[in-house]
Amino acid sequence: MQGNHVILAVPDGDKMIWLECTSQSTPFGFNANFTDDRLALLVKPEKSRLVKTAIYDSKNNLQGSLGKYSISNTGAITANFTIISKGTQYDNKRFLETKSKDDRDKYYKLAFNTISNIKLKKTDLKNNKDGQTFTEDIAVEAEGYCNKSGDKLIFAPNAFNQYDKIPQRYRSRKNPFEILRGFTDTDEITISLPDGYIMESKPDDITIKEKYGEYIVQYIPADNGSFIYKRSLVINSGYYANTDYENYRSFREKIARNDNAKIVLVKK
């Protein structure tokens, strides 16, 4: 048997609270992305035993976006939205509160790299350690978000959360693969269209269900010519056979394609 780390286990009824002893910033009882889902030797005076540390699955690793943006008749975008993260997704964001404004700006410009010449108007952050949630209040704007073609404006409604990385293709995959940590993303963004324009075409609503996860996108009409872009993406952790790899790659490819699907507006 080999071990490489020591943490503290605090009994709480029939549960264990796991405490990371080497960090001065990790919230109480939080061990995602490091000592989660491990076999641990619980050392006790009377009888030691092997136990499993806390598991953070796709139902716990959450990121939810809620907000709105408007498209101008010149193709510019102006957006205000809030992102709330929990579980491993909380752990992926909490480092931002200690960063300088310049470093934060670099992070968000990379995160929103589908928008050229983006200007960050607001990036207010709140780290709720007790609730283990990280909240981002964001306001951005950018000229030229839409491509112009004659009297048409063309843009991707998913402006801020495209899952566009596609796994490498292998001619002959021999090894199984693992999705180490699953997650769930939800996005609900109200999109206001410019005066004098109507929607000529939009992508179809779509639902894709596979063993690796689920992807759902809806385009819901709203007031004053606006609509709601509603998206849910679930990725399931697990071990998968080498024969599943190409199907998983196809699943990711479909997500990337639909996340970048375009709406076409035309002048009335």
C-alpha positions in Angstrom: 0.0 0.0 0.0 1.2 3.5 -0.9 0.0 6.8 0.5 1.1 10.3 -0.4 -1.0 12.7 1.7 -2.5 13.1 5.2 -5.8 14.9 5.8 -8.1 15.0 8.9 -11.4 13.2 9.1 -14.0 14.5 11.6 -16.9 12.2 12.4 -20.3 13.8 12.1 -22.9 11.2 12.8 -22.7 8.6 10.0 -20.7 11.0 7.8 -17.2 12.3 7.7 -16.0 15.9 7.3 -12.7 15.9 5.4 -10.4 18.7 6.2 -7.4 19.7 4.1 -4.5 20.5 6.4 -2.0 22.1 4.0 -4.2 25.0 2.7 -4.9 28.3 4.3 -7.7 29.2 1.8 -9.7 26.0 1.2 -13.2 26.2 2.8 -14.1 24.0 5.8 -15.0 20.5 4.7 -14.2 21.2 1.0 -11.8 18.8 -0.8 -12.8 18.9 -4.5 -10.1 18.6 -7.2 -7.5 17.3 -4.8 -8.4 14.7 -2.2 -11.9 13.9 -3.4 -12.9 10.4 -4.5 -9.9 8.7 -3.0 -9.4 5.6 -0.9 -8.1 6.7 2.5 -6.8 4.7 5.4 -8.8 5.9 8.4 -6.4 5.5 11.4 -8.2 4.7 14.7 -7.0 3.4 18.0 -9.2 0.4 18.0 -9.4 -0.6 14.3 -8.2 1.2 11.2 -10.1 0.8 7.9 -10.2 1.9 4.3 -12.9 4.5 3.5 -13.7 6.7 0.5 -13.4 10.4 0.6 -16.2 12.7 -0.6 -17.2 12.3 -4.2 -18.1 15.4 -6.3 -20.1 14.2 -9.3 -21.9 16.0 -12.1 -24.8 16.9 -9.8 -22.4 18.7 -7.4 -20.1 20.4 -9.9 -22.3 23.1 -11.1 -22.0 26.3 -13.1 -25.1 28.4 -13.7 -25.3 31.5 -15.9 -28.2 33.9 -15.9 -28.4 37.2 -17.6 -29.1 39.1 -20.8 -27.4 40.8 -23.8 -28.5 43.0 -26.6 -27.4 43.2 -30.2 -27.2 46.7 -31.8 -28.0 47.4 -35.4 -24.2 47.8 -36.0 -23.6 44.3 -34.7 -22.2 45.3 -31.3 -23.0 43.3 -28.1 -23.7 44.6 -24.6 -24.1 42.1 -21.9 -24.8 41.7 -18.1 -24.9 38.3 -16.5 -24.1 36.4 -13.3 -22.3 33.1 -13.0 -22.6 31.0 -9.9 -20.2 28.0 -9.5 -20.2 25.1 -7.0 -18.2 21.9 -6.4 -15.1 21.5 -8.6 -16.3 24.5 -10.7 -16.1 26.6 -7.5 -12.6 25.4 -7.0 -11.7 26.3 -10.6 -12.8 29.9 -10.0 -12.0 30.8 -6.3 -8.4 31.7 -7.1 -9.7 34.8 -9.0 -10.4 36.7 -5.9 -6.7 37.0 -5.1 -5.7 38.1 -8.6 -4.9 41.7 -9.7 -7.3 43.5 -12.1 -4.9 42.9 -15.0 -4.7 39.2 -14.3 -8.5 39.0 -14.0 -8.9 40.8 -17.3 -6.5 38.4 -19.0 -8.5 35.5 -17.5 -11.9 36.7 -18.8 -10.6 37.7 -22.2 -9.3 34.2 -22.6 -12.5 32.7 -21.2 -14.6 34.8 -23.6 -12.3 34.4 -26.6 -15.1 33.9 -29.1 -15.7 37.7 -28.8 -13.1 39.9 -30.4 -12.1 43.2 -28.9 -14.1 42.6 -25.8 -14.2 45.3 -23.2 -14.8 44.3 -19.5 -17.0 46.9 -17.9 -17.5 45.0 -14.6 -16.1 41.8 -13.0 -17.4 41.8 -9.4 -16.5 38.6 -7.5 -17.9 37.1 -4.3 -16.4 34.0 -2.6 -18.9 32.5 -0.2 -16.7 30.0 1.7 -19.5 29.0 4.1 -21.8 28.1 1.2 -18.9 27.1 -1.1 -20.2 29.1 -4.0 -18.4 31.6 -6.2 -20.4 34.4 -7.8 -19.3 36.5 -10.8 -21.2 39.6 -11.8 -20.0 40.5 -15.2 -20.7 43.3 -17.7 -19.0 43.4 -21.1 -19.4 45.0 -24.5 -17.8 44.6 -27.9 -18.1 46.1 -31.3 -18.4 43.8 -34.3 -19.7 40.7 -32.5 -22.0 40.0 -35.4 -20.7 39.3 -38.9 -22.3 41.6 -41.4 -23.4 40.4 -44.8 -25.3 43.0 -46.8 -28.4 43.8 -44.7 -27.9 40.7 -42.5 -26.3 40.2 -39.1 -25.0 36.8 -38.2 -24.0 35.7 -34.7 -23.7 32.8 -32.3 -26.3 33.1 -29.4 -24.0 31.2 -27.1 -21.6 34.1 -26.6 -20.0 33.1 -23.3 -19.9 29.4 -22.7 -18.9 27.5 -25.8 -17.6 23.9 -25.0 -15.5 23.8 -28.2 -12.6 21.5 -27.4 -12.9 18.2 -29.3 -10.8 15.2 -28.2 -8.0 14.0 -30.5 -8.9 11.6 -33.3 -7.1 8.2 -33.2 -7.1 5.8 -36.1 -7.0 2.8 -33.8 -7.8 3.5 -30.2 -6.4 0.7 -28.0 -6.8 2.0 -24.5 -9.9 2.8 -22.4 -10.4 6.4 -21.3 -11.6 8.1 -18.2 -13.7 11.3 -17.6 -12.2 12.1 -14.2 -14.8 14.6 -13.0 -18.2 15.3 -14.4 -20.0 18.6 -14.3 -23.3 20.4 -15.1 -23.5 23.8 -16.9 -26.8 25.7 -17.3 -27.2 28.9 -19.2 -30.3 31.1 -19.5 -29.6 34.3 -21.4 -32.3 36.7 -22.7 -31.2 38.1 -26.1 -32.6 41.4 -27.4 -32.6 42.0 -31.1 -31.9 45.4 -32.7 -34.7 47.6 -33.9 -35.5 47.2 -37.5 -34.4 43.6 -37.7 -36.2 40.3 -37.6 -34.9 36.7 -37.3 -34.5 35.1 -40.7 -33.2 31.8 -39.4 -32.1 30.1 -36.2 -30.8 26.7 -35.2 -33.3 24.0 -34.2 -33.8 23.1 -30.6 -31.7 20.0 -29.9 -31.4 17.2 -27.3 -28.5 14.8 -27.3 -28.4 11.9 -24.8 -25.4 9.6 -24.4 -23.9 7.5 -21.6 -21.3 10.3 -21.3 -23.8 13.0 -20.7 -26.6 15.1 -22.0 -26.9 18.3 -24.1 -30.1 20.4 -24.5 -30.6 23.7 -26.2 -33.9 25.6 -26.5 -34.7 28.9 -28.2 -37.8 30.4 -26.4 -39.6 33.5 -27.7 -39.9 36.3 -25.2 -41.4 39.8 -25.1 -40.6 42.7 -27.4 -39.0 40.6 -30.1 -36.4 39.1 -27.8 -35.8 35.4 -27.1 -34.3 33.2 -24.4 -31.3 31.0 -25.1 -31.5 28.1 -22.7 -28.8 25.5 -22.5 -27.9 22.6 -20.3 -24.8 20.5 -20.6 -24.1 17.4 -18.3 -20.8 15.5 -18.6 -20.7 12.2 -16.6 -17.5 11.0 -15.0 -16.5 7.4 -15.4 -14.3 4.8 -17.1 -15.2 3.9 -20.7 -14.0 1.2 -23.1 -11.8 2.0 -26.0 -14.7 1.1 -28.3 -16.6 4.0 -26.8 -14.0 6.6 -27.7 -15.1 7.5 -31.2 -18.7 7.8 -30.1 -17.7 10.1 -27.2 -15.6 12.2 -29.6 -18.6 12.5 -31.9 -20.7 13.6 -28.9 -18.2 16.3 -28.1 -18.1 17.3 -31.8 -21.9 17.8 -31.9 -21.8 19.9 -28.8 -19.0 22.1 -30.2 -20.9 22.5 -33.5 -24.2 23.4 -31.8 -22.6 25.8 -29.3 -21.2 27.7 -32.3 -24.5 27.6 -34.3 -25.5 30.9 -35.8 -28.6 33.1 -35.9 -29.3 35.2 -39.0 -31.1 38.6 -38.6 -32.3 40.6 -41.6 -33.6 44.1 -41.9 -37.4 44.4 -42.1 
